[in-house]
């Protein structure tokens, strides 16, 4: 964090706040003039397989909370896998290293089916509160664990909770990653810039509007309760997709197996896929393949 001991943000010199703002910025657009095969829109479905790490990262040991995470692997992933296979859609799964250690066979099977396994931290930690050396160690080791689990070196990252520190991009550059999918500066892919210098790393932007967690999350110890029925979430996702079609852009959706994998919600996803399939010239692919295409064709 850039600050001084005795200054509040409104007292900062211009150089102080500019250094913060300019550390990681959106650079040139990487939206291609035409998508692969002449498609009108690119669709990137992704699943953050947090499973038990949502509880473990808090230092908690509640079997009740852990069981909610286990549902993601035990019930959610099989439903998602079967749905993607039925519709012949490749997707991206962002997996914390601890989850890959708990369920290595899950990652191998997904990879063998043609899905992508991407980095999602070590134990779903919050990068912004980690010392830089700890963040680096965890991200590097997470890449190694995923490679060991599924036999493929990950080329992309989604930071846990989209918590992107002032040091994350430098670590991703050190690792030679192709893309990141944690930031929100645009609807379309763009190049990440660090300290004013283009990095060559593709950003596939996320947004809370296109994330199932904000509609379906539940915490029994707080006031956080699901407030949006699946039918309404479907309408929001369809409207976002329709906008991508009108603009010839990217539709990227973030989901979580322990949320979207429930019976009433997996139906939402299938209805959305049916709706998208009803449009001509739609390209479904992994984040990695879309990022490569953008980098080569922007």
C-alpha positions as CSV (number, residue, x, y, z in Angstrom):
1,X,0.0,0.0,0.0
2,X,1.3,3.4,-0.9
3,X,0.9,6.0,1.8
4,X,2.7,7.9,4.5
5,X,2.4,7.5,8.2
6,X,1.0,10.9,8.9
7,X,-1.1,11.5,5.8
8,X,-4.6,10.7,4.9
9,X,-5.6,10.0,1.2
10,X,-7.0,13.5,0.8
11,X,-3.6,14.9,1.9
12,X,-1.6,12.9,-0.7
13,X,0.6,14.6,-3.3
14,X,-0.4,13.9,-6.9
15,X,2.6,11.6,-7.3
16,X,1.3,9.4,-4.5
17,X,-2.2,8.7,-5.8
18,X,-0.9,8.6,-9.4
19,X,1.5,5.8,-8.5
20,X,-1.3,3.8,-6.9
21,X,-3.6,4.3,-9.9
22,X,-1.0,3.6,-12.5
23,X,0.4,0.5,-11.0
24,X,-2.0,-1.8,-12.9
25,X,-4.1,-0.4,-15.7
26,X,-6.1,-1.4,-18.7
27,X,-4.1,-0.9,-21.9
28,X,-5.0,-1.4,-25.5
29,X,-8.1,-3.3,-26.4
30,X,-7.5,-6.9,-27.4
31,X,-11.0,-7.4,-28.8
32,X,-10.6,-8.9,-32.3
33,X,-12.5,-7.5,-35.3
34,X,-13.9,-11.0,-35.8
35,X,-14.1,-14.0,-33.5
36,X,-12.8,-17.5,-34.4
37,X,-14.7,-19.0,-37.3
38,X,-16.6,-15.8,-38.0
39,X,-18.5,-16.0,-34.7
40,X,-20.5,-13.0,-33.5
41,X,-19.7,-13.5,-29.9
42,X,-17.3,-15.5,-27.7
43,X,-18.6,-17.3,-24.7
44,X,-16.3,-18.2,-21.8
45,X,-17.9,-20.2,-19.0
46,X,-15.9,-20.6,-15.9
47,X,-16.2,-22.3,-12.5
48,X,-14.3,-21.3,-9.4
49,X,-13.9,-24.7,-7.6
50,X,-13.4,-23.2,-4.1
51,X,-15.0,-26.2,-2.3
52,X,-13.7,-26.3,1.3
53,X,-11.2,-23.5,1.0
54,X,-13.9,-20.8,1.5
55,X,-14.0,-22.1,5.1
56,X,-10.4,-23.0,5.6
57,X,-9.0,-19.6,4.6
58,X,-10.8,-18.1,7.6
59,X,-9.1,-20.6,9.9
60,X,-12.4,-22.2,10.7
61,X,-13.0,-25.9,11.2
62,X,-16.8,-26.1,11.2
63,X,-17.9,-29.4,9.7
64,X,-21.2,-27.7,8.7
65,X,-19.4,-25.1,6.6
66,X,-16.9,-27.6,5.3
67,X,-19.8,-29.8,4.1
68,X,-21.2,-26.9,2.1
69,X,-17.9,-26.7,0.3
70,X,-17.7,-30.5,-0.2
71,X,-21.0,-30.3,-1.9
72,X,-19.2,-28.5,-4.7
73,X,-17.1,-31.5,-5.5
74,X,-19.5,-34.3,-4.5
75,X,-22.7,-33.0,-6.3
76,X,-21.9,-29.8,-8.1
77,X,-19.0,-30.9,-10.3
78,X,-20.7,-34.0,-11.6
79,X,-23.8,-32.1,-12.6
80,X,-21.6,-29.4,-14.3
81,X,-19.4,-31.9,-16.0
82,X,-22.4,-33.8,-17.4
83,X,-24.1,-30.6,-18.6
84,X,-20.9,-29.5,-20.4
85,X,-20.4,-32.9,-21.9
86,X,-24.1,-33.0,-23.1
87,X,-23.7,-29.7,-24.9
88,X,-20.1,-30.2,-26.0
89,X,-18.8,-27.0,-24.3
90,X,-15.3,-26.6,-23.1
91,X,-15.0,-24.5,-19.9
92,X,-12.4,-23.2,-17.5
93,X,-12.1,-24.3,-13.8
94,X,-10.1,-22.1,-11.5
95,X,-8.8,-24.3,-8.6
96,X,-7.1,-23.5,-5.3
97,X,-4.0,-25.7,-4.8
98,X,-5.6,-27.1,-1.6
99,X,-8.6,-28.2,-3.6
100,X,-6.4,-29.9,-6.1
101,X,-4.7,-31.7,-3.3
102,X,-8.1,-32.8,-1.9
103,X,-9.5,-33.8,-5.3
104,X,-6.7,-34.5,-7.7
105,X,-8.8,-37.0,-9.7
106,X,-11.5,-34.3,-10.2
107,X,-8.9,-32.1,-11.9
108,X,-7.5,-34.9,-14.0
109,X,-10.9,-35.9,-15.3
110,X,-11.8,-32.4,-16.2
111,X,-8.5,-31.9,-18.0
112,X,-9.0,-35.1,-19.9
113,X,-12.4,-34.0,-21.0
114,X,-10.8,-30.9,-22.6
115,X,-11.5,-28.4,-19.9
116,X,-8.9,-25.9,-18.6
117,X,-7.6,-25.9,-15.1
118,X,-6.4,-22.4,-14.0
119,X,-4.7,-21.0,-10.9
120,X,-6.9,-19.8,-8.1
121,X,-4.5,-19.3,-5.2
122,X,-3.3,-21.7,-2.6
123,X,-6.1,-21.8,0.0
124,X,-8.3,-19.0,-1.4
125,X,-6.2,-16.5,0.5
126,X,-6.7,-12.7,0.3
127,X,-3.8,-11.4,-1.7
128,X,-4.2,-7.8,-0.5
129,X,-3.3,-8.6,3.1
130,X,-0.4,-11.0,2.3
131,X,3.3,-9.9,2.5
132,X,4.6,-9.8,-1.1
133,X,7.0,-12.7,-0.6
134,X,4.1,-14.9,0.8
135,X,1.9,-14.1,-2.2
136,X,4.7,-15.0,-4.6
137,X,5.4,-18.2,-2.8
138,X,1.8,-19.3,-2.8
139,X,1.1,-18.4,-6.4
140,X,4.2,-20.2,-7.7
141,X,3.5,-23.3,-5.6
142,X,-0.1,-23.3,-6.7
143,X,1.0,-23.5,-10.3
144,X,3.2,-26.5,-9.5
145,X,0.4,-28.3,-7.7
146,X,-2.1,-27.9,-10.5
147,X,0.5,-29.2,-13.0
148,X,1.1,-32.2,-10.9
149,X,-2.6,-32.9,-10.5
150,X,-3.6,-32.7,-14.1
151,X,-0.4,-33.0,-16.1
152,X,-0.8,-29.6,-17.8
153,X,0.9,-26.4,-16.8
154,X,-1.7,-23.6,-16.1
155,X,-1.4,-20.6,-18.3
156,X,-4.0,-18.3,-16.6
157,X,-5.0,-17.1,-13.1
158,X,-8.1,-15.8,-11.4
159,X,-7.1,-14.4,-8.0
160,X,-9.2,-15.7,-5.1
161,X,-12.2,-13.4,-4.6
162,X,-10.7,-11.3,-7.4
163,X,-8.4,-9.9,-4.8
164,X,-5.5,-8.5,-6.9
165,X,-2.7,-6.9,-5.0
166,X,-0.1,-4.3,-6.2
167,X,2.3,-7.3,-6.6
168,X,0.1,-9.9,-8.3
169,X,0.8,-8.8,-11.9
170,X,4.6,-8.9,-11.4
171,X,4.3,-12.5,-10.1
172,X,2.1,-13.5,-13.1
173,X,4.7,-12.0,-15.4
174,X,7.5,-13.9,-13.6
175,X,5.5,-17.1,-14.2
176,X,5.0,-16.3,-17.9
177,X,1.3,-16.5,-17.7
178,X,-0.8,-15.9,-20.8
179,X,-3.8,-14.2,-19.1
180,X,-5.5,-13.0,-16.0
181,X,-9.2,-13.0,-15.2
182,X,-9.7,-11.0,-12.1
183,X,-10.1,-7.3,-13.1
184,X,-13.0,-5.2,-14.3
185,X,-11.9,-2.3,-16.4
186,X,-13.9,-3.3,-19.5
187,X,-16.3,-5.8,-20.9
188,X,-13.9,-6.8,-23.6
189,X,-10.4,-8.3,-23.4
190,X,-7.5,-5.9,-23.0
191,X,-3.8,-5.9,-22.4
192,X,-2.5,-5.3,-18.8
193,X,-0.2,-2.4,-18.3
194,X,2.1,-2.2,-15.3
195,X,3.7,1.2,-14.3
196,X,2.9,2.4,-17.8
197,X,4.6,-0.5,-19.6
198,X,2.5,-3.0,-21.7
199,X,3.0,-6.5,-20.3
200,X,1.6,-8.7,-23.0
201,X,-0.7,-10.4,-20.5
202,X,-4.3,-10.6,-21.6
203,X,-7.0,-9.6,-19.2
204,X,-10.4,-11.4,-19.6
205,X,-12.5,-9.2,-17.4
206,X,-14.9,-10.4,-14.8
207,X,-17.8,-8.5,-13.2
208,X,-20.0,-9.2,-10.1
209,X,-23.1,-8.9,-12.3
210,X,-21.9,-12.0,-14.1
211,X,-21.1,-14.0,-11.0
212,X,-23.5,-16.4,-9.3
213,X,-22.1,-15.8,-5.8
214,X,-23.6,-12.4,-5.4
215,X,-27.1,-13.8,-6.0
216,X,-26.8,-17.2,-4.2
217,X,-24.3,-16.8,-1.4
218,X,-25.4,-17.6,2.2
219,X,-23.8,-17.1,5.6
220,X,-25.7,-18.3,8.6
221,X,-23.7,-16.1,10.9
222,X,-24.4,-12.8,9.1
223,X,-27.2,-11.0,7.3
224,X,-26.0,-12.4,4.0
225,X,-28.9,-14.3,2.4
226,X,-29.8,-15.3,-1.2
227,X,-32.2,-12.7,-2.4
228,X,-32.6,-13.4,-6.2
229,X,-34.5,-16.4,-7.5
230,X,-32.8,-18.4,-10.3
231,X,-35.3,-17.2,-12.9
232,X,-34.3,-13.6,-12.2
233,X,-30.6,-14.5,-12.4
234,X,-31.3,-16.1,-15.7
235,X,-32.8,-12.9,-17.0
236,X,-29.8,-10.9,-15.9
237,X,-27.3,-13.4,-17.5
238,X,-29.4,-13.4,-20.7
239,X,-29.4,-9.6,-20.9
240,X,-25.6,-9.6,-20.5
241,X,-25.3,-12.1,-23.2
242,X,-27.6,-10.2,-25.5
243,X,-25.4,-7.1,-25.0
244,X,-22.3,-9.1,-26.0
245,X,-24.1,-10.3,-29.1
246,X,-25.1,-6.7,-30.1
247,X,-21.6,-5.5,-29.6
248,X,-19.9,-8.5,-31.1
249,X,-18.0,-9.0,-27.9
250,X,-17.1,-11.4,-25.0
251,X,-19.6,-13.0,-22.6
252,X,-17.7,-14.3,-19.6
253,X,-19.6,-15.9,-16.8
254,X,-18.2,-16.8,-13.3
255,X,-19.9,-19.6,-11.3
256,X,-19.1,-21.8,-8.3
257,X,-19.9,-25.5,-8.1
258,X,-21.3,-25.2,-4.6
259,X,-23.7,-22.6,-5.7
260,X,-24.7,-23.2,-9.4
261,X,-24.5,-27.0,-8.8
262,X,-27.8,-27.2,-6.9
263,X,-30.8,-28.7,-8.6
264,X,-32.8,-25.5,-9.0
265,X,-29.7,-23.6,-10.2
266,X,-28.1,-26.1,-12.7
267,X,-31.4,-25.8,-14.5
268,X,-30.7,-22.1,-14.8
269,X,-27.4,-22.8,-16.5
270,X,-28.9,-25.3,-18.9
271,X,-31.6,-22.8,-19.8
272,X,-29.0,-20.2,-20.5
273,X,-27.0,-22.6,-22.7
274,X,-30.1,-23.5,-24.6
275,X,-30.8,-19.8,-25.1
276,X,-27.3,-19.1,-26.3
277,X,-27.3,-22.1,-28.6
278,X,-30.4,-20.6,-30.2
279,X,-28.2,-17.9,-31.6
280,X,-26.1,-18.5,-34.7
281,X,-22.4,-18.0,-34.8
282,X,-21.5,-18.4,-31.1
283,X,-18.0,-19.6,-30.1
284,X,-17.7,-21.4,-26.8
285,X,-14.2,-22.0,-25.6
286,X,-11.9,-22.0,-22.6
287,X,-10.4,-18.8,-21.3
288,X,-6.9,-19.9,-22.4
289,X,-8.0,-20.4,-26.0
290,X,-9.9,-17.2,-26.1
291,X,-7.0,-15.3,-24.6
292,X,-4.6,-16.8,-27.3
293,X,-7.0,-15.8,-30.1
294,X,-7.3,-12.3,-28.8
295,X,-3.5,-11.9,-28.4
296,X,-2.9,-13.2,-31.9
297,X,-5.8,-11.4,-33.7
298,X,-6.4,-8.1,-31.9
